[in-house]
C-alpha cells in the first residue's frame, strides 16, 4: 500500500494506468469533488508518489518515474491530431513529405503544420532532406513504440476530448 488511504491508492492506480491524465478526467473517473481531489493529489505530489506537470493551460499527472521525454510523447499521443501524425510516421518508417502526412491524417494543411511544428519542437519528430525533398520521421522510434506498447489499449488510443485540438491551437 503506497498511500495511507483507499482514495490515494485509487488515484495512484488511475494515474499509473493513464499517464498524462488531466485533473478533470481524474475527477470524472473517480467521482470525487474538485476540492477533495485537489487535496489528495496535493498530498501525493508532496510525498513524491506522483509527478505533476503544470503549464498555463493544463495540469497533467504522471507516475513518478516518467521522464521529461516520455511525458512529451505521452501528451502528444493523448491529442488526436498529434497521435494521427505519430501513427502515420510510425507506419512509414522511411519518412514522409508534408503533403503525404496531410493526406494520411485527413486534416487541413494548416492544422497538420501546427501540430507537426509542436512535434518537432518537442524533439519527437525530425526533419531531414532526401533528394532535395523535406521529409519527416519519428526521431526515437524505439521509445515511442515502447510507450505505445506499454499503454495499448489504454487511454492513449483515444483523445481526451474532441475540443482539445482546438483549445491547444489557441
Secondary structure, 3 states (H helix, E strand, C coil): CCCCCHHHHHHHHHHHHCCCEEHHHHHHHHCCCHHHHHHHHHHHHHCCCEEEEECCCCEEEEECCCCHHHHHHHHHHCCHHHHHHHHHHHHCCCCECHHHHHHHHCCCHHHHHHHHHHHHHCCCEEEEEECCEEEEEECCHHHHHHHHHHHCCCHHHCCCCCCHHHHHHC
